[in-house]
Each structure stands twice: as structure tokens, then as C-alpha cells.
Amino acid sequence: MIKFIPNFNIGELKALLMDEVRERYEEGSSLNVEDYQKSIARANSFEELGEIYRELLELNLRGDFKYFEPSDWSGINGEREKLAKVELDLNDNELRDKVYGAWFGRCIGCMLGKPVEGTTREYIRRALEGVGAYPLKDYFPYEALREPSKKPLCKGYISRVERDDDIDYTILNLLVYEEYGDKVTSRRVALSWLKLLPYATLYTAERAAYRNLILGLEPPETANYLNPYREWIGAQIRADLWGYVSPGDPEKAVSLAFRDGRISHTKNGIYGALYVAALISLAYVYGDPFKLVSEAFKVIPKRSRLREAIRFVVRLYEEGEEWEEAINAILSKFSHYHPVHTISNAAIVTASLLWGERDFERTVTLAVTSGLDTDCNGATCGSIAGLVVGLSEIPEKWWKPLNDTIASALSFHSSFKITELAKRALKLIKAALNSP
């Protein structure tokens, strides 16, 4: 029987198991979702819930489930293509411009998406059309949202990058890499979480993994035990730094992203992190978004749902679909996933890069106005597009309002300068490029 900690809230446990049933079904387990959820609702004790959880862990895959999705390093490598290292053709000024563009781009995209996080494309479009601001060309006008808590995120009221987990993880991973370099391990990243991240600032899979670390579990068990969010977007939003420090070296980026991702995620949750890390690594080299996506796509396991999803998006682009029709098709195709799931949001990131066509503003605004996890997708697309074009090609209206300042929840750090973080990352990158 599964043992639960004595003071586990039974209501919270029921909610976790409800989500676990949905996750098991999406992973291909043979079960009747409604029957299991009814059993969970009727259960009155930890013992009953423990028995249900044990059953869920022992389910076999459905006969018609066509995917093969390993979570271990050797299994993933057996299912994906390896990418060669590509030599950079950048002088010091060009490299600096790209690194600074990536950091500012990530901050810009996060701030752009933050006021509409978790909303739908329809809501965003109606709000913007109501004030004559669609298509979006700047930060959200306050008149479109009219929520006092969101005023610091709106055009004319922004004074810094407000605290957000999307940015906290990028900074934390920079601190980890400064300490350990390529000797980063899952355990070292996990211990840095315990040292630097307050528990209340973590969500979904990361919160579950943090709890499991406190209970004494080690990766990859931290990603599995009572963690129904293990295929959601968390590992994907943590992947940027691993790409930053691996210019033109996607295999290094993928390896680092895997070590980080396996703390809290499995299967497609990990694959999203590998994909983003490869996209960023290769953004130093490829300016054409189609070429960039086509190469980075290769690191995703061939028989996975994520690979199939990205292939669907690319096919729409190749067939010449207009943006509005394409995003409607994408959102419809993956509507059965939770709004924070890796697959649907990675599809939005891919589409925004392709239809953004190397235009920073168009790329981040498409990502955000598509809905779902808007701050995450805005940050990821801003990071990639910012790296591709460099800070010099990002219009001033996007970066100047941030006042070069990030508010942070990391322990011992209340704020950072964006330029200082970019400078520190650049130092690591140059050292890696100059090493034998």
C-alpha cells in the first residue's frame, strides 16, 4: 500500500489523484477516467486513496496507444536524432548583442504575457479590439484589462520586470551554472531549489517535486510521486539558460536540460525542455525560424506526442496557412490538454516562431495573444527571437520601460539588473568557447 505523510490534507490528496487519473489516461494507461474519479470522490480515508493510487501505478497501456515515451536518458537518446555542434561565426560585439537580446527578450515576453496568463485567445482578442489595440503592437493598454492589480504590467505603468517564476528559474540556473559549470547534476540543481526558492513561489510540478525532495526522495522519483503535473510546462520554462551557455552545441544544451527537467518532469514534460534548449542553442547559428525549428525538432523522441504535435504545426506552415486559421487549428487540435500542458504550449511557441518570421515584435505578440500559458510562451519566444535578432534589433519601446531591473523571489536576492545577468552569462559563454 502507498504510504502518505500523516498530515497530508485529504482534500488536496483527492484533487491530486483526480489529476493523476487524467494524466495516466493521457500517458496511455488503460482506464475509465469517470469510474476512477467517482471512486476517488467516494473515498473517505488515506487507506482507500492509497489503494486507488497503487492501482493507477500498476495500469497497463491501452492496446491502441501508438506512442513510446521514455523518461530515462538512454531511452530518450534511443528515440531521437543527435545534432552536430555548429561553429559560431560571430565577433565579440555580435555575440554580446545576441546574449543581451536573449535576456531582454525573455523579460519582455514574460511581462507582455503576464497580465493575461491563463486566459483564452478569444478573451484577449475581445479585450484588445475593445480599445482598438488588436493586433497588439506594444504592452497591454490598461484600458483593455481594467484590473488594478495588473496596472504595473500595462503600457505606461511598467517600471521593472515584476517577479515571475519564468524569470526566477533562469536566474537560478545561471547561479547554478556559475558554481558547477558543465558538472551540473540533477541533485545539485535540486539542492539549489531548496536553498534559493521559497516553497510558496513554486507551482504544479515544481511544488510537487520540492515536496518530494523534503520527504527525502531523489530524482527521478521526485518527478513521479504524487505529481500529476509531470508533463506540464515547468521544465520547458527552465530550459533557457542551458541553451544560452551552449552556443551552437545543442547536445550540450539537451544534456543540461535533461538533468534539470528530470527533477520534476517525465516524458513530454522533459521533451519540451530538450526542444527549447536546442532551439536556443541553435538560435546563435540559424536566423531563419523554419531552419531553426526543423533542426531543434530532431531532439524530440520520434514516437512521442510532442513530436507529432510539432510536426502538425510545421505542416500547417508548409501548406501556407494564414496565421488566424493556423492558430485556430492548433488550439482546437490540442484543446483536450490542460492549458499549462507542455504539448499545447510548445505548439504555440513553434507556431509563433514560424509565423513571426524573424520579427521580434510579431513573434512575442503572436505567442501571447494565442492564449493559454501566455507569460511562459511569451518569455520563451522572446528569448529565442531576442537571441536571433540581438538587442540592437529590439525596438526601444519594449526594453526601455523595464528600467534594466528584475524583481526576484530568490532567497538573498530581491532584484537584479538585466544587463548584469547578461554580462555574467556572456562571461561563461566566452570561457566555454575559448576552452580547448
N, C-alpha and C positions, 0 to 999 in steps of 0.2 A: 504493500500500500504506500502511496505517496505521503510523505510527511510534510506538514505545513508548520510554519512557526506559530507558536501558540496564540500570539496576539494579532494574527492576520485578520483583518476585517472581513467577515463572511460576505458582506455585500460587494466589497471590492473583488473578492475571490470569484464570486459568481460572474461579475462583469468580465473579469479576465478570461474565465472559461467560455463565456458566450463568444468572446472574440477569438478564443482558441479554436472553437468549432468552425468558425468561418475560415480561419487561417488554414486549418487542416484540410478543409474542402478545397480551397484554392491550391494547396500543395498537391492535391490529387488523391487524398485519402478517401476510402470508400465509406461513406456515412450519410445518414439522413440528417441534414442540418436542423430541421424543425424538431425532430424527435429528441435529439440531444439537447437542444435549447430548452425544450419543455422539461426534460429530466433535471437540468441544472436549476431551472426556476422552482421546481418542486423540492429540491434537496434542502434539508434543514440542519445538516451537520457537516463538519470538516471531513468526517469519515466518508460520507456519501459523495461529497465533491471530490475527495481524493480518489475514490473508486472510479468516478467518471473520467478524471484526468488520466488515470492509469490506462483505461480503455482507449482513450484518444491517442495515447502514446504508442499503442500496440496495433493500431489500424493498418491494414494493407492498402496499397494503391488500387484505384479503380482500374479495371481492365482497359478502359478506353482512354486513359491518361497517357498522352503521347510524349511527354517531356521527361528528360533526365537531367536533374538539377542537383549536382553535388555541392557540398559546402566546404569540403576539405581542399587543401592546396593541390595535392596531387590529382584529385578528381577533377577540379576545375581546369587544371593545366591539360588534362587529357581530353577536354571538351572544347578547347579554344585554340585560336591561332596565336603564334608567337610573333611579335613585332620587332623588327631590327632597330637598332639605335641609328638615329639620323644625325649627322654632323650639323652643327649650327653655323650659319653664315651671317653672324651679327657682330657689329662692333660694340664697344662698351656703351656708347650712348643709345644704340638701338636696344640692347639688352636691358638697360636701365628703364627705358621708356616702356618696354613690354611688361616688366615686373611691376612697375608703378601703375601701369594701366590695369593689370590684373587685380591688384589690391583695391584701387579706387573703384574699378568696375564692380567688384564683389560688393563693396559697401553701397554703391549707388543702386544696384539691382535689389539688394536687400531692403533698403529704405523705400524704394519705389513700391515694392510688393507688400511691405509690412502693414499698411493701413487697410488692405483688402484681403489679408490672409484668411484662407478658409471659405471665401465666398465663391460665387459662381461667375462664369463668363457673362451670363445674362444680367446678373446684378451689376457687375462692373460697367458693362456697356450702357445700361439704362442710366446709371448714376452719372456717367461722363456725358452721354448725349443730352441729359437734362440741363447741363451747363455749357453745352457747345464745345466740349473738350474731347470728343471722340472723332478720329483716332488720337490716342494720347501722345503728346509731344513733350511733356515735362512731368514733374512730380504732380501728384493728385491735387487738384484745387480743393480747398476746404469746403467750398460751396457744394461740391459733389457728394460729400460724406456727412458733413454737419454733425460730427460726434466730437465733443470737446477733448476726449482722451486721445483722439487722433490728430489733433491740431499740430503737435510737434513733428508730424510725419508728412505734412502737407506743404505745398508750394507757398513760399513767403514766410513760413514759420519754422523751417528746419534750421537748426543751429549746430547739429552734430549727428553722427550715426548713433541712434538710440540702441540701447543694449538689446542684443538678439543672439540666440544660440547659434545661428548660422555663422556669425562672426566670432563668437567666443571660441568655437571649436577650431577655426582657422588659426586664431592666435595661440590657443593652447598647443596645437600641433607644431607651430613654429617654436614654441618654448621647448617642447619635447625634442624636436629635431636639433635644436641648438645644443641640447645636452647630450644626445646619444648619436646623432648623425644616422648613418645607414645601419647602425646596430640597434635601431628601434625594434622593440618586440611588443607583442600584444600586452604582456604583463606590464611593461614599462609605461605604455600609454594608459593602461587601466589604473595604475597607481597614481599617475598624474591626474586622472579624473578625481580620485579620492582626495588628493591634495589640493586641487585647484578649483573644482566645480562644486558649488553648493547644490545639495540634492534637489532643492525646490526649483532650480533653474534647468533641470533635465526633464524630458518628456518621453512618453511612449517607450520605445525600445531601449533608449539610453537609461531611463529611470529604472526599468526592469533589470537591466544589466548591472547598474550601480547597486541596486538592492541585492542582487546575487553575489556581487563582489563582497559586500558587507557580510553576507552569510558564509563566505569562505569558498565560494565556487571559483573556478578558474576558466578562462576562455578555452574551448568554445562553449562550455556548459553555461556560462553567463548569458549567452545568446539564446539558449534553448529553454531553460527552466522558467515556467510561468511567464513567458514572453511572447504573446501572440502578435506583437508588432515587429517581429524579426525580419519581415520583408518590406517594411515601410521605409521612408526616405532618409532616415537618420545617418546611415553610413555614407550615403551619397553626398550629403551636405558637409561631411567631414573630410572629403577627399581632396579638396583643392590644394592644400599645402603640399601634399605628396606629389602632385603634378608640377607645382611651382619649382620644387627642388630637383626635378628630373627633366631638365630641358632636352627635348629630342630623345629621351631614353624612356619610352613607355613601359618597358618591362620592369625597370626600377620603380616607376610610379605605381604600377599594378601591384608589385610585391609589397610596397609600403602600405598601400590602401587596403590590401588583404589583411595585413597584420592588425591594422586599426579596425576594419569592418567586422572581423570575426568576434570581437568583444561583445557585440550587441546584435549582430545580424547573421542570417543564413541565406542560402540560395540567392534569389533575385535581389534581396537586400544587399548582399555582398557584390553581386554583379554590377549593380548601379554605381557603386563606389569605384570599381575597377574601370568601368566605362568613362566616368567623369575624370578620373586620374589620367587615363590615357588621352582623353580629349585635350586636357590642359597641357600635358607633356608635349603633345604634337602641335599645339597651337603656337609654339615657338617657331615651328617649321612651316606649317601649311596655312596660308592665308585664305584659301578657298574653303568655305564651310562644307561643301559636298565632299571634297577630298578628305578633310579633317574627320568628318563623321564616318566616311567609308573605311578609313584606316582604324580609327578607335573602336568601331563596331566589332572588329575582329577579335577583341579580347573577351567578348561576351560568349559564354558557352553555347555551342551550336544548337543544342536541343532544349534550350530554355525558353520560357515565356517572354523574357525580356528581349532576347534575340529576335524572336518572332515579331514583337511589338515594334522594335526599331526598324526592322525590315518593312513593316507595314507603312510606317511614316515615310521612309525613303522612297518606297514605291509611289506613294501619292505625289511626292515632289518630282520624281522622274516622269510621271504621267502629266505633269503640267497643271495640277490642280491649283486654283486660286486659294489664297490664304483662308478666306472665310469658309469655303467648302471643306478645305483640308482640316481645319481645326474642329469643325463640326463633326467630321467623320472620326477624328481621333478621340474626341470626348465621348462620342457615342460608343465607339468600339470598346473603350476601357471603363465605361461607367459603372461596371459591377465591382470595381475595386474601390477601397476606401480612398477618400480624397488625398490622403497622405501616403498612399502606396507608392513604392518605387516605380512600378511599371508605367502607370499613367503619367506620372510627373516626368520621368525620363523621356517619355514620348513627347511631352510638351517642350522639354529642353531641346530635343533633337529638331523638332519642327521649327522652333524659334530660331535656331542657328541656321537652318537651311533657308527658310523664307526671309530671315533677316538679311541674308546676302552680304555679310561683312559690314553692315551698317550698325554701329553700336546702339544708337538710339532705337532703331527699328527692332533690333534683336531683343533688348530688355523690355521694351513696351509690349511686344508680342507675347513674351513669356508671362508677363504679369497680367495682361488683360485676358489671358486664356483661362484664368481662374485656378481652382484647386490650391496647391501649396505655393502661393504667389511669391512670398518672400524668399523661399528656398530656390524656386526656379529662376526668379529674378537675379538672385545672388550668383547662382551657377552660370547662367548665361552672361551676366555682367563680367564675371571672372574670365570666362573664355573669350568673349568678344573684346574685352579690355586688353587681354594679352595679345590677341591677334592684331589689333589696330594700334595699341600703345596709348599712353596717356595723352600724347600730343594730338591725337585724333578724337578724343572725347571732348565734346563741347563744354565750355566753362560752366554753363548753366547747370550741368549735372554735378560737377565736383566741388565748385566753389561754396555752395550752401553748407557743405559738410564741415567746413572750417577745420579740415585736417584732424578731426577728433572723433574717437570712438569711445562710447560709454561701455564699460565691461562689468560682467558679474564675476570674473575670475578672482579668486581669493588673492589678496595682497595687491590687486590692481583695480583701480576704479576707472581709469581711462588710458588710452593710448593715442599716439599720433600715427595717422595712416602712413605718412612718409617715413616715420621711424621704423615701423614694421616692414615696409617695403625695402628700406635700406638694409635691415638685418637679414631679410630673406635674400637679397641680392648678394650680400657678403657670402652666405652659404653656397649660393649657386655658383659664384665665381670660383670659390675654393674647390667645388666639385669639378668644375670644368677644367681647372688647371692641375688637378691631381693626375698622377700617371695612371 
